[in-house]
Amino acid sequence: MHRELRSRAELREICLQALRSCEGFEQVDEILIQPRVTAAGGSNWTLAGFRPRVGNAALRGARGAIDQLRRSYELSAEPERPRDKPNS
């Protein structure tokens, strides 16, 4: 299955737009996308959190939309950002 390759920022916006139409997600303004190791053919990312939090009933209701997003998009590999050095 072909998935469209997207950056974390692009994927975040796509997911926000799609999920805001689901009951319980209307006020969500932040989504945490987490890369994951995948088995052959599986998605290489997951939705790890929402702000504000959503209830379990809303998550169950949005399961189809989330599954469709994960089948449609692939998270691009992003270079690791250099970490700030502590002051010496």
Secondary structure as UniProt FT lines:
FT   STRAND          4..6
FT   HELIX           8..19
FT   TURN            20..21
FT   TURN            23..24
FT   TURN            26..27
FT   STRAND          30..35
FT   TURN            40..41
FT   STRAND          45..51
FT   HELIX           56..61
FT   HELIX           63..72
FT   STRAND          73..75
//
